[in-house]
Amino acid sequence: MTGTIRVLIVDDHPVVRAGLRGMLADEPDIEVVGEGGSSDEAVAMTHALDPTVVLMDLKMPGGGAAATARIAQEKPLSRVLILTTYGSDDEILRAVEAGATGYLLKHAERSDLLAAIRGAGRGETMLAPSVAETLTRRVRNSKTENLSAREIEVLRLVAQGLTNAAVGARLFISEATVKTYMLRIFGKLKVNDRTAAVMAAVNRGLITVEE
């Protein structure tokens, strides 16, 4: 890739966005083209601004993983680089499965962040060493079929008490598609109903009931 790397910053904390903007301001090959604070804003602004790289937080209204999945599907040339304080196995796996190009923790050095942005701009997979180790360990230790990022999103909404129709409306998919996801979830978790699926996912640490 050549030319300026256009960066969209998505984080629900204005102070964090301001800090990132300031950090990138003096880089001649990087231009911050916009800021957002939610999943919906991330998707809308990616369509409107056509950024090269989207710096995406995970814990924000609508969820960073959900926004990542939509951007990966709808605007695949805009690379999503997760930048978050969360580094649990499930958070990392969810983001990578959703289509993130890279994953960094917010305590990363400035030089590492800049290298990750430039690498993501070239289409490279950029994972912090600790994140790469976590993913390797997760795959190695996995003894059951994992839920996909989309299946986890569906189950998280089900855990909030939403009907299949409401889940479909939230995720912009049909009710029939939600039912198909639920059947897959039942099979993977070896359960027969929604309540048992939610409890199994909670016990495995895939979702929390607070969400």
N, C-alpha and C positions, 0 to 999 in steps of 0.2 A: 504494500500500500504506500502511496505517496500523497503529499499534501497535508492539509491541516486535519487533525483529529477533532471532530466535533463531539463534545461531551454533554450529555444530559445528566444532571444530578438529581436523584430521587431519594429523599429522606424526609420523614415527617418532623424533624427537628431543624428549625431555621438556623440555629447556631452551627449545627454540623454542616449544613449546606454552605453557609457563609465561610466556614473554615476551609472547606474543600475548594470553593471558588477562589479564595485567596491563595491557597497552596498552588493552584494551577495557573494563576494569573500571569506569571512571568515566563511560562513555557511557550516558546515561539511556535511550536508545532501543535499546540493544544488550545482549543477555544471552547469555553463553556457557553453553550447556546441556549440553555434554559434550566429551570429548576422545577421540581414537582414534589408533592408531599403525600401522594397516595397511589394505590395501584391503578385506579382509573386515570389519574393525571399522567402517570408514567406511560400508559398505552396511548392516550390521546396526544401527548406531546411528542412521542416517538413518531407517530403518523404525521404530525404537523411540522416537526423540525428536522426529521430525517438524520438523527445523530449517528455518528460512527460507533460510539460507545455509550451505553447507559450505565452509570454508576448507581447501583440499586441496593437499598437497604432491604432487609427481610421483614422486620417487625414494624409494620405501618398499616394504616387503614387499607383494607382490601388484600393485604399480604403481598410481599415481594415475589414469592414463588409463583403466585397466580399471574402477576403482571409479567414475569419472566416467560412463563409458558405462552401467554398471548403474543408477546413481542416475538418470541422465537418462531411462532407460527405465522404471524401476520406481517412482520418486518424482519425477516431473517438476516438481512445485511446489517442491521443494527445489533451489535454485540452487547450482551448484558454481562457486566462485571459486578458480582455481588461484593458489597463492602459493608460488613456488619460486625456487631459485637458478639454475635452468636456463633458458636463453633461446635455444636453438638453433632453427633453422627447423623441424626435424622434431619436436622436443618441443612447440613451440607448435602446429603444425598438428595433431599427434596429439591434443592436449588439446581443441582447438576442435572437431575432427571428432567427438570422443567426446561432445560436448554441453556443454562448459564454458560458463558464462555470461560469464566474464571470466578474465583472465590477468594477474597482476602478478608482478614480480620482488621478492625479499625485501629488496632494498636500497631499495624504494620508501619515500617519506616517509610518516609516520604519517597525515598529512592525506589523502594519496592512498589509503591503505588504507581509512580510514574512509569516504571518498567512494565507493570501489569496493564496500564492503560494503553501504552504503545504496542504491547504484544497483542492485546485484545483487538486493537485497531488493525493489526495485520491478520487477524483471524486465528491467532494462536490460542491454545488453551493455557490459561494462567492460573495455577493453583499454588497457594502458599505451601511450603514443605509440610507443615503440620496437617494441612487439609488433605494433601495427597496421601499422607500416611494414614489418615483416618479413613479415607475412601478405600484404600488398599486393604486395611484391616477389616472393614465392614464387608467387603466382597468376600474375603477369605473366610470369615467367620459365619457368613450367612448360610443357614441350613434350611431356610424356607423361602418360598417365592416372595419377593418384595412387592409391596404395593407401588404402583407408579405414582408420580407426582400428582397426576390428575385424579387418581383414585383417592389419594389422601385428601385432596381439596374437597372432593365430593363427600367423603366421610366426615370431614371437619364440619361441613355445613349441616350434615345429617345430625351430628352430635349437638348442634345448636337448636335442634328441633324443627328444622325446615323440612317441608314435604318434598317429594321428588320434583313436583312442578316448580316449587320455589327455588330449589337447588338449580334446576335447569335455567330458570330466569336469571339467577345470579351469575351463572357461568356461561350464559349465552349458548346453551345447548338445549336439545329437545328433552321432554320428559322421558321419552323412550330411550334416549341415550343414557340418561341418568339411571334408568332401570337396568340397562346393560352393564353399566359400571358397578352397580350394587351387586349384581349376580357374580361378576368377576371377583369383587371384594369378598363375598360370602365364600366363594371357592378357595381363594387364597388364604383366608383366615380360618377356614373350616368351621363356619358357623351357618346358622339357618335363618337368622333374622337381624333386623337393624340394631336392636339393642345389644345383642351379643357381639355384633361387628364393632360397635363403638367401644364396648368394654374390652374386647380383644386388642383393639388398636391402642387404647389407653394403656393397657398392661404392657404392651410392647414399646411404649414411648413414642408412637407415631403421631399421636394427637394428645391434647389435654382437654379436659371437660370445660376449662375456663374459656377456651377459644370458641 
